[in-house]
């Protein structure tokens, strides 16, 4: 972390005078070595005058384009070491695309074919990349009950049960998911902030990032605040909030959110509506030059709000899981916005002529 951590006035921004020192350029013997050690970048324009510093951990700089490269590699590596994944078996799991890319890269390196059960919302960009990497795509649903044969977890389970040559990776429940962040993301954030981090903010997703990184940071500094985030529309259909808040009768509620979300690590849960997040994503891109995926914008929105309420010297680290480039046909596309009920956002940033 630079010694001069005072926020810069936007009017004082200048282009860098040159390029970084060539001696800092990494050299890798294999493409998968370019996973981890991602940049931490100061946010300068979004919260002028706020007492808290805001930093974004840009995990889109992993070779596969997202934080899920970390868990994809670690899940496969751990399974091979434990003898769970045998030579030649097919890796099967469900997901929205990012972990699938990590699996595809790990499968190429280890000789394991990959099948991904995806939901209808899989972006065209991610689907094309997965096919380019040789993964098989099977349509599924995440918005139907677990016993529905169309449910993506039910499909993955059926693949494993009916064919012993398939191995279900179970990203939402395997300890190798949060362990990847205990071993990498957490130590990186600690090192990059010089131990000054006071708040860690990340989306719920499969639970691994916010829980694993939070667990490591709290082991070094118990007073670090760990904040999980999700879209309000998703929270409203789960039991996450009443269980986390220990609302009356929470003990009797069925846990219907990822097993890897470790509630004892979380200090708080915050959500925002998707329309607000999409709007803010456009604003962030045009204000800060950061092109972030929607869940990453969600965490940053919460970090900016928090920065105005914390004591001076607070260091807030917001996690960016992937780049907004994977959403240029959807949330960051004016035609898609107008066709899906977000026309006001499209008109705000890309008005009709």
N, C-alpha and C positions, 0 to 999 in steps of 0.2 A: 504494500500500500504506500503511495507517495507520501512524503513528509508533509507537503502542503495539501491538507485535506479540506481547506475552505472552499465552499462552492464558488464557482466562477460566475461572474455576471455574463449573461448571454451576449451582451453587446461587446464583451471583451474576447469572445471566441475568435480564434484564428485557425487557419489550416496548419497542420504540423509543418515545421520548417524542413523536414526531411523524412526519410524512412527509418525504421528501427535498425538497431545495430545488427548487421548480418551475423555476428557471432552468437546472437540469440536464436537464430533459426534452428529449429529442431531437425534431427535426422532420424528416420525410423527404418528399421530392418524389415518391417512388415506393416501393412496398412492398419492392422488392428492395434498397433502400438499408439496410434493417434486416437485413443479413447481416454478421457480424463485430462487433468491439468488444463482445464478450460479457463478463459479469461474472466476476470472480475472488472466491471466497468462502472465508473462513477456516473450517476444521473445528475445533470447539471441544470436543466431548464424546467423541469416539471414542477418543482416545489421551491421556487425562489424565496429565500428568507426563512425557510423552515429550520428549526433547531437541529433536526436529525439529518444525518447523512444517509443517502440512498445509493446502494450499489446493486448491480444486477449481475448474477452469475450466468454467463452465456454458454449454456451447454449445447447449443446448436453448432458449436465448433468441433464437436466430436465427429469422427469420420462419416458416420451414418446420418448425421444431421440432428441428433437429439440426445437427451439425457439417457434414453432407453438403451443406447449402446452399452452403457455401463452394466445394466442389469442383464441384458441379453447375453453378453459375454460371460458375466459371472454365474448366471444360472446354468449355462451350458458347461462351463469350466467345472463348476461344483458337482454337477450331475455326472460328468465323466469321471472325475476323481473318486466319487462315491460308488461308482459302478452301476448307477441307476440308468444312465444312457449308454447303451451298448453300441459297438461299431455297426454302422449301417442302418441303425434305426432312424425313423423319420421323426423330426421334432414337430409337435402339434401344439398350438395354443390359440387362444382367442385374444383379440385386441383391436385397438383403433388405428394401428399402423406403425407407431414408432418402435415399440418393443419388437414387432415383427421384423423390422429392418435390422435390428440388432441380432435377432435370431438368424436371419438370412446370412449376415456377414459371418457370424460364428459358425453356421452350418457349412459355408463355403470353406472355411479354414479347417474344419474337422471332418469333412466328408459326410455330413448329415443333411439329407434333403429336408425341406421345411414346408409345412402346410399351415396356413393362417385362416382361422375363422373370423371374418370381419363383419362389422355392422354396416348398415346401408349408408352411414355417414362417412365412410372411408373416403378421404379426398382423392380426386383423380390423380393428383401428383404422387401421392404415396402409393396408390395402387400400381401406377406405371413403374415406379422405382422397384417395388417388390417383384413385379414380373421380370424386370430387367435383371434382378439378382437371382432369378430362378425359383422364387417361391410360388407355391400353388395357393390360390385364393378360393375360399369357400364362403358363400354368403350365409350370414346368421343374423340373429337379432339380440339386442341387449335389453330391449324394452318389453319383453314377454316373461312370464313366470319361469322359474328354473326347471319346472317339470314339462314345459312346452318343448316339443321336439325341435322347434326353430331357435330355441335359446342357444346363444353361442357357446356357453359353457357345456350345455347338454350335448351339443354336437362334438365338441372336443373330447368329452368323456366317452362318447359312443365310438369315436375313432380309436381311442386307446383300448376300450373294452373288446371291440370286435376284431381288432387286428394287432397281435403282439409285436408287429414290426413298427408300430407307432408308439411314441412316448410323449405324454402330455406334460408340458413344462410347468404349468400352474403358476404363472407370474404373480397372481394376486395373493397367493398363500405361501410360496416357498420362502424360507428365511434368506436364501441367496439374494433375493431382491433388496431388502433393506440393508443386508450386510455389504452389498456393493457400495452403498453410500456411506456406511460406517468406515469402510476401508479407503474410500477415495474422496467423495464430495465433501464430507465433513472435514477431514484433514486439510483439504485444499482451501476451504473457506476460512478455517482457523489460521492457516499460514498467510493467506492473501490479506487478511485484515489485521495481521499481527496480534491476534487474540482479542481485538477490540470489538468484535461482533457482539451486539446486544439483542438483536432480533433476527430470527430466521423465518422466512415466509415462503411457502411452496404449496402448489395445488395438491389436492388429495390424490387424484389419479388412482394408482394401485396401492398407494400408501407407503411405498418404499422410500421415496425421496424425502418427504417431509419427516418421516419417522426415523429413518436410518441416519440422515444428516443431523437431525435434531438430537438423536441419542448420543452421537459423538460429541456434538458441541456442548451438550449438558454435562458430559463426562469431564470436559475440560473447564467448563464454567457453568455451574448449576443454575445461575440466575439468567442465562440466555432464555429469551421468550420464544417459543416455537408456535407459529401460527399456521394452521391449515386453511386452505381456501377451496371453494368450489362455487359453481354457478347456483344461484338461488333456485332455479327451476329443477336442478338435480337434487338439491338438498330437500326440497319440499316433498319428494316422493320416497325418502329414506328415513330410517330411524336414527341417523347419525347425530343430529343436533340434540334430541331429547336424551339420548344415551350419554353424549359427551357432557351435557349440562346437568346430568343426574336428575332429570325431571322426575316428578312423582310417577312411580310405576316403571321406571326405566329398566329395572332388573328383569322384568317380564317381557321386554321387547326383544324380538328376534334381530340379531345383528345382520343387517342387509347391506353392508358396505364391506370393502376389502379387508380380509383378515390381516394383511400386513399394515394396516393403519393402527399404530400402537397408541392407544388413548392415553396411557400413562406418560407419554412423551409430550403430548400436546398441551399447551397452555390455553389456547383459544382457537375458535373456529369462526371464520368470517366468509360471507358470500356477497356476491353482487349479481344483478340480473344481466342476462346475456347482451341485451341491447346496449346497456351502459358500457359493457366491456368492449363490444365491437366498436362503438363510437370512440372510446378511449384509445383503442388500438390504432385507429387512423390518426388521432391526435398525437400519440407517442411517436409514430413514424415521422410525422411532419414537424414535430417540435424537437425531438431528441435524436432522430435518425436511427432509432432502434426499431427493427422490423421483427416483431415477436408474435408467436402463436397466441391464440385467444386465452388459453389457461395461464400463459405467462403474463399477458397483459392484466388479467384478473389479479394476480399476486402483486404486480407492480402498482395497480390502482390502489390496493389496500396499503401498500408500503408508502405511497405518496400521502394518503390520508393520515397514516400513522406518524409520518415525519413531522407533521405540524403539532403533534400532541406530546412528543417525547422530550425528555430533558436534553439540553445541549450536550454534544459529545456522543449521543447515541449513534450506533452504526447498524443500519437496517440492511440486510441482504435479502433481496428478492430473487427467486429462482426462475430462470427462463429455460423451459424444457426443450423448446424447438423454435424454429424460425417462422415468421409470418409468410415466407415464400411458399410454404406448403398450403396456404389458404388464399392464394390470389385468384382462385376460381370460385371462391365462396365468400367468406366474411370480408375479404378485401377486394371484392369485385362489385362494382355499382349495379350491374345488371342482376347479379344474384341477390343482392340486398333488396332491390325493388320487387323481385319475384317471390321473396320470402318474408315479406312483412316488415322490412327495415328500410323502406323508401326514404324516410326522413334523414337517415344517416347518409344514404347515397346522395341525396339532394344537397346535404350540407357540405360534402367534400368533393363531389363530382356532379355539380348542377347540370341539368339539361340545357342545351343551347337552342 
